[in-house]
Amino acid sequence: MNPTLLLFLGSLLLRLAAVFAIGEYRHPNVWESGRIAEALVAGHGFAFDWRAMLAAPPEPDAASTWWPPAYPAFLAACRVVAPGAPYLAASLAQAALSAFVPLLVLGIGRRLFGDRAAWCAALIAAVHPPLLGFAALIQTALFEIFWVTLAIYFTVRALGERSPRPAREAVLAGLATAVAALTRPPALALLAIAPVAWLAAGAAPRAAARRWAAMLAGAAILLAPWVARNHRVRGEWILVSSNGGWNLYIGNNPAGTADRADLARAVPPPLRDRLMTMNEVEGDRYLRGLAVEYVRENPGEAARRVLARAKNLVWFNAEFGRSSGYSSRLGAATRAVYQASWAALAALSVAGMIATRNEARRHLLLYGTIAANAAVILATFFVNRYRAPIEPILIVFAGAAVARFTGRRPAGASPLTPPRTPPSRSAPSPSADR
C-alpha cells in the first residue's frame, strides 16, 4: 500500500477512536458557535447578542459581528446534513480533517528539512495525543490547526524558485489563511509573515511582491464578502469579528484576572449594567479603552501578567482540565497524557530548532507564526487550546530533531551538530535554487 495513504488511514482510525472514546459529541459545550449555528438553521441569520456573555440577552436574534463565522457555519451545515446527530457529524468531519494534518506536516517537512525528517514529523503528528483529542472536541481548535497548517503548507510550497506555479500556491495560501482567520482572527498574521519569509528564503523582491499580491487576492475572495456584510450590519468596517476589545480586557483589568473563568470578577455589576446598554461594537470599543487605560496606569502589574501568561504558554494554566481541555469522561488521564506529550514535543522541537539553526532564515515562516500566536496570547489571556495551531509547527521541528538523533553521523559528533559537507567547486551555492 502507498505509504502516504497508509499514513492517512492510520491517522484517521486513531482519530475516530478518540471521537468515540472521548464522546464529547454527546454533551458538547459549544456556546457562541452553537447558538449562532442554531440561529442560522432557524432562518435568523448570523445572529447572536454578545450581552448573553453577561446576562439575559435583549436581542437574541440580532444580526451579529461578535463571533468569527467559519465554525458556526460548519456546525450549521452539520445540523442540516445530520439533524439527528449534528455534533457526531461534526466530530467525524473533524476527524477526517485532522487525519490530513500529518500529510501536510509531511509536505512542509520535505520542503524545509528533507524526506527523513518529514516522515519522522508526519509519524509524530499521526499519533500526537492532542491532535487526536482536538478532533473529538466541538470547538474551534481543530479548525484552527487544520487551516493554519494548510496555509503554511501552501506558503512553504511557494518558497524559493522550486515551485513551478508559485502564484497558484500563494493564492491557495491566501484562501486557507482567510478560512483560518474567519475561525480565529490571529491567523491573519500569516498575510504579513509570508512575504518576509519569502524574502528571507532568497526570493527576489519582485517575485516575493507578486506572490504576496496573489496571496492577498486569495484571502480577499473570502474576506471581502464578510467585511461587506459586517459593514451592512453595523455600519463599520469590521475585518472579522468585534470581540478583540473584550479579549484584551479579560487579560488586562483591575480585578486581576487572566482567564474567562474569572469573568464574574472581571466584569463587576456596575460595568455589566453599562455594557448592557451598548451594542457589540460600542461595548468592544469601550472595553478596549478600559484595557489600554489599565495597562498605561499599571505598567508593572501588566508586565507581571504578561510573564504569568508566558509561563502558562510554555506549560499549562491553573484552569487546565476545569474550564477547558478534554472531556471530563476521561478526566485526569487525558490531562496527564496532554501534559506528557506537550513536554516531549516542546523538548524535541527546541532540539530541532537548535539542530537546524544554520538554516533559520528558511524557517522564518514557522518562527513568525509561533511568535504571532504567542504575542496575541501574551497581550490578552491564555487558554491551552489557543496554542493548538502551533503544535503542527513544533512537530515539524521535532521531526528534524528525531531525524538528526537517529541518523548516521561521524563518530564523536554531537547529535545537534549539523553535519559538515566538504566544499566542492562544482556544488551549487545555497541560494542557487532560490
C-alpha positions in Angstrom: 0.0 0.0 0.0 1.1 3.5 -0.7 2.9 4.9 2.4 1.1 8.2 2.3 -2.3 6.5 2.0 -1.3 4.2 4.9 -0.3 7.3 6.9 -3.7 8.9 6.3 -5.7 5.8 7.1 -3.8 5.1 10.3 -4.3 8.7 11.4 -8.0 8.6 10.6 -8.5 5.4 12.6 -6.8 6.8 15.6 -8.9 10.0 15.4 -12.1 8.1 15.0 -11.2 6.0 18.1 -10.6 9.3 20.0 -14.0 10.6 18.9 -15.9 7.7 20.4 -13.7 7.3 23.4 -14.0 10.9 24.5 -17.6 11.2 23.4 -17.7 15.0 23.5 -20.4 15.0 20.8 -22.9 13.6 23.4 -22.9 16.7 25.6 -20.9 19.4 23.9 -20.3 22.9 25.3 -20.5 24.9 22.1 -21.9 28.2 23.5 -21.3 31.0 20.9 -20.7 28.8 17.9 -23.7 26.5 18.8 -26.1 29.4 19.4 -25.2 31.0 16.1 -25.5 27.7 14.3 -29.0 27.3 15.7 -29.9 30.8 14.6 -28.6 30.1 11.0 -30.6 26.9 10.7 -33.7 28.5 12.2 -33.5 31.2 9.5 -32.5 34.1 11.8 -29.2 34.6 10.0 -25.8 35.0 11.7 -27.4 36.2 15.0 -26.0 36.4 18.5 -26.3 39.0 21.2 -22.9 39.5 22.8 -24.6 40.6 26.0 -25.5 36.9 26.6 -22.0 36.7 28.0 -23.1 39.0 30.8 -26.9 38.4 31.4 -30.1 37.5 29.6 -29.6 38.9 26.1 -32.1 41.7 25.0 -31.8 40.8 21.3 -31.0 37.0 20.9 -31.8 37.1 17.1 -30.0 40.3 16.2 -27.5 40.2 13.3 -24.1 40.0 14.9 -20.4 40.7 14.1 -19.3 39.4 17.6 -18.0 35.9 16.5 -16.0 34.7 13.5 -18.2 32.9 11.1 -16.4 29.8 9.9 -17.0 27.4 12.8 -20.7 28.4 13.3 -21.3 27.9 9.6 -19.6 24.5 9.8 -21.8 23.5 12.8 -24.9 24.8 10.9 -24.0 22.6 7.9 -23.7 19.6 10.2 -27.2 20.4 11.6 -28.6 20.4 8.1 -26.8 17.2 6.9 -27.3 15.2 10.1 -30.2 16.9 12.1 -30.4 13.9 14.4 -26.8 13.8 15.4 -25.1 17.1 14.3 -22.3 17.0 16.8 -21.4 13.5 16.0 -21.3 14.5 12.3 -19.1 17.5 13.3 -16.7 15.2 15.2 -16.4 12.7 12.3 -15.8 15.6 9.9 -13.1 17.0 12.2 -11.5 13.5 12.5 -11.2 13.5 8.7 -9.7 17.0 8.6 -7.3 16.1 11.4 -6.2 13.0 9.5 -4.9 15.2 6.7 -2.6 17.2 9.2 0.1 14.5 9.2 0.2 14.7 5.4 0.5 18.5 5.5 3.3 18.1 8.0 5.0 15.7 5.7 4.8 18.2 2.8 6.1 21.0 4.9 8.9 18.9 6.4 10.1 17.7 2.9 10.4 21.3 1.7 12.3 22.5 4.7 14.2 19.6 6.2 14.2 16.7 3.8 12.4 13.4 3.4 13.7 11.6 6.6 12.8 14.5 8.9 9.5 14.9 7.2 8.5 11.3 7.8 9.6 11.5 11.4 7.4 14.6 11.8 4.4 13.0 10.0 4.5 9.9 12.2 4.6 12.1 15.3 1.7 14.1 14.0 -0.2 10.9 13.3 -0.1 9.7 17.0 0.3 13.0 18.9 -2.4 12.8 21.5 -3.6 16.4 21.4 -4.2 16.2 17.7 -6.3 13.1 18.3 -8.2 14.7 21.1 -8.9 18.1 19.5 -10.6 16.2 16.6 -13.2 15.0 19.2 -13.9 18.3 20.8 -16.7 20.6 19.5 -14.7 23.8 19.5 -12.6 25.8 17.1 -9.2 24.3 17.9 -9.2 21.6 15.2 -10.4 24.1 12.6 -7.5 26.4 13.5 -5.0 23.6 13.4 -6.1 22.4 10.0 -6.5 25.7 8.2 -3.3 27.3 9.6 -1.3 24.2 8.7 -2.8 24.2 5.2 -1.9 27.9 4.8 1.7 27.2 5.9 1.9 24.2 3.6 1.0 26.3 0.5 3.2 29.2 1.6 6.1 26.9 2.0 5.5 25.4 -1.4 5.9 28.9 -2.8 9.3 29.4 -1.1 12.3 29.9 -3.4 12.2 29.2 -7.1 11.5 25.5 -6.9 7.7 25.8 -7.1 6.6 25.6 -10.8 3.5 27.7 -10.0 4.3 30.0 -7.1 1.4 32.3 -7.8 -1.1 29.5 -7.6 0.4 28.3 -4.4 0.2 31.8 -3.0 -3.5 32.1 -3.9 -4.3 28.9 -2.2 -2.3 30.0 0.8 -4.4 33.2 0.9 -7.6 31.2 0.7 -6.5 28.9 3.6 -5.4 31.9 5.6 -8.8 33.5 5.2 -10.6 30.5 6.5 -8.2 30.2 9.4 -8.8 33.9 10.2 -12.6 33.5 9.8 -12.2 30.8 12.5 -9.9 32.9 14.8 -8.5 36.3 13.7 -4.8 35.9 14.8 -4.3 33.8 11.7 -4.3 37.0 9.7 -0.7 37.5 10.8 0.3 34.9 8.1 -0.5 37.6 5.5 2.2 39.8 6.9 4.7 37.0 7.7 4.6 35.3 4.3 6.3 38.0 2.2 9.1 38.5 4.8 9.6 34.7 4.9 9.8 34.5 1.1 12.4 37.3 1.0 14.4 35.6 3.8 14.4 32.4 1.9 16.0 34.0 -1.1 13.1 35.1 -3.3 13.8 38.2 -5.4 11.8 41.3 -4.2 9.7 41.4 -7.3 8.9 37.7 -7.1 8.0 38.0 -3.4 5.8 41.0 -4.2 3.9 39.1 -6.9 3.4 36.1 -4.6 2.2 38.4 -1.8 -0.3 40.1 -4.2 -1.6 36.7 -5.2 -1.9 35.6 -1.6 -3.8 38.8 -0.6 -6.1 38.3 -3.6 -6.8 34.8 -2.5 -7.6 36.0 1.1 -9.8 38.8 -0.3 -12.0 36.3 -2.1 -13.3 35.1 1.2 -12.7 38.1 3.5 -14.3 40.8 1.3 -17.9 39.5 1.4 -17.7 39.1 5.1 -16.3 42.6 5.6 -19.1 44.0 3.4 -21.7 42.1 5.3 -20.4 43.4 8.6 -20.5 47.0 7.3 -24.1 46.5 6.2 -25.0 45.1 9.6 -23.1 47.6 11.9 -22.1 50.4 9.6 -18.4 50.0 10.4 -15.5 48.2 8.7 -15.0 45.1 10.8 -12.5 42.7 9.3 -13.5 39.5 11.1 -15.2 40.0 14.5 -15.9 42.6 17.1 -14.6 40.9 20.3 -11.0 42.0 20.2 -11.6 44.6 22.9 -13.3 42.1 25.1 -10.4 39.7 24.9 -7.9 42.4 25.6 -9.9 43.5 28.7 -10.2 40.0 30.1 -6.5 39.8 30.5 -6.0 43.5 31.5 -8.5 44.7 34.1 -8.5 45.8 37.7 -9.8 42.6 39.1 -6.5 40.8 38.4 -8.0 38.1 36.2 -6.3 36.4 33.3 -8.8 33.9 32.2 -12.5 33.6 31.2 -13.0 31.5 34.4 -12.9 34.8 36.4 -15.4 36.6 34.2 -17.7 37.5 37.1 -14.8 39.3 38.8 -13.6 40.9 35.6 -17.0 42.5 34.9 -18.5 43.8 38.2 -22.2 44.7 38.3 -21.8 48.4 37.5 -19.7 47.7 34.4 -22.1 44.9 33.4 -25.1 47.3 33.7 -23.3 49.9 31.5 -22.3 47.3 28.9 -25.9 46.0 28.7 -26.9 49.4 27.2 -24.4 49.1 24.3 -24.3 47.1 21.1 -21.4 44.8 20.4 -19.3 47.3 18.6 -19.8 50.0 21.2 -19.1 47.5 24.0 -16.0 46.2 22.3 -14.6 49.7 21.8 -15.4 50.7 25.4 -13.7 47.6 26.8 -10.6 48.1 24.7 -10.3 51.6 26.1 -10.6 50.3 29.6 -7.9 47.7 28.9 -5.5 50.3 27.4 -6.1 52.7 30.2 -5.4 50.0 32.8 -2.1 49.0 31.1 -1.0 52.6 30.9 -1.7 53.3 34.5 -0.4 50.0 35.9 2.6 49.0 33.7 4.3 46.9 36.4 1.2 44.8 37.1 0.5 44.5 33.3 4.1 43.2 32.8 3.7 40.7 35.7 0.6 39.3 34.0 2.4 39.0 30.7 5.1 37.0 32.4 2.5 34.8 34.1 0.9 34.1 30.7 4.3 33.4 29.2 4.7 30.7 31.9 1.3 29.2 31.0 2.2 29.4 27.4 5.1 27.1 27.7 3.3 24.8 30.1 -0.4 24.9 31.3 -2.6 27.3 33.2 -4.2 26.6 36.6 -7.6 26.1 34.9 -6.4 23.3 32.7 -8.9 20.5 32.9 -11.5 22.6 34.7 -13.0 25.2 32.4 -11.2 24.0 29.2 -9.4 21.0 27.9 -10.5 17.4 27.2 -13.8 15.7 28.0 -14.5 15.1 31.7 -15.2 11.5 30.8 -11.5 10.7 30.7 -10.7 13.3 33.3 -7.3 13.2 34.8 -6.0 10.6 32.3 -6.4 12.9 29.3 -4.8 15.8 31.2 -1.8 13.7 32.2 -1.4 12.5 28.6 -1.6 16.0 27.2 0.9 17.3 29.7 3.4 14.4 29.0 3.0 14.7 25.2 3.4 18.5 25.3 6.5 18.2 27.5 8.1 15.8 25.0 7.1 17.9 22.0 8.4 21.1 23.5 11.8 19.5 24.2 12.1 17.8 20.8 11.0 21.0 18.9 13.6 23.1 20.7 16.2 20.5 19.9 15.1 20.6 16.3 15.4 24.4 16.2 19.0 24.1 17.6 19.8 21.4 15.1 18.6 23.5 12.1 19.8 26.9 13.3 22.1 27.3 10.3 19.1 27.4 8.0 16.9 29.6 10.3 16.3 32.1 7.5 14.4 29.5 5.5 12.3 28.7 8.5 11.2 32.3 9.2 7.6 31.4 8.3 7.5 28.8 11.1 9.2 31.1 13.7 7.0 34.0 12.7 3.8 32.0 13.1 4.8 30.8 16.5 5.7 34.4 17.5 2.4 35.8 16.3 0.4 33.2 18.1 2.3 33.8 21.3 2.0 37.6 21.0 -1.8 37.5 20.9 -1.9 35.2 23.9 0.5 37.4 25.9 -1.5 40.5 25.2 -4.9 39.0 26.0 -5.3 35.8 28.0 -4.2 32.2 27.9 -6.3 29.1 27.2 -4.5 25.9 26.4 -6.3 25.4 23.1 -5.2 28.9 21.9 -1.7 27.5 21.2 -3.1 24.5 19.3 -2.3 25.9 15.8 1.4 26.0 16.6 1.6 22.3 17.6 2.0 21.1 14.0 4.8 23.6 13.5 6.5 22.3 16.6 6.1 18.8 15.3 7.9 19.7 12.1 10.9 20.9 14.2 10.6 17.8 16.4 10.8 15.6 13.3 14.0 17.4 12.3 15.4 16.6 15.8 14.4 12.9 15.6 16.0 12.6 12.2 19.2 14.1 13.4 19.3 12.0 16.6 18.6 8.7 14.7 20.6 9.5 11.5 24.1 8.4 10.8 26.8 10.8 11.9 30.6 10.8 12.3 32.0 9.2 15.5 32.2 11.7 18.3 29.8 14.2 16.6 27.1 15.8 18.7 23.5 14.8 17.6 22.7 18.5 17.5 25.7 19.5 15.4 24.8 19.9 11.7 26.8 17.5 9.5 29.8 19.1 7.7 29.7 18.9 3.9 33.1 19.1 2.3 33.4 22.1 -0.1 33.1 21.4 -3.8 33.8 23.7 -6.7 31.1 22.1 -8.6 28.5 22.2 -5.9 25.8 24.9 -6.3 25.7 27.7 -3.7 23.0 27.5 -1.0 21.0 30.2 -2.8 21.3 28.8 -6.4 17.8 27.4 -6.5 16.0 30.1 -4.6 
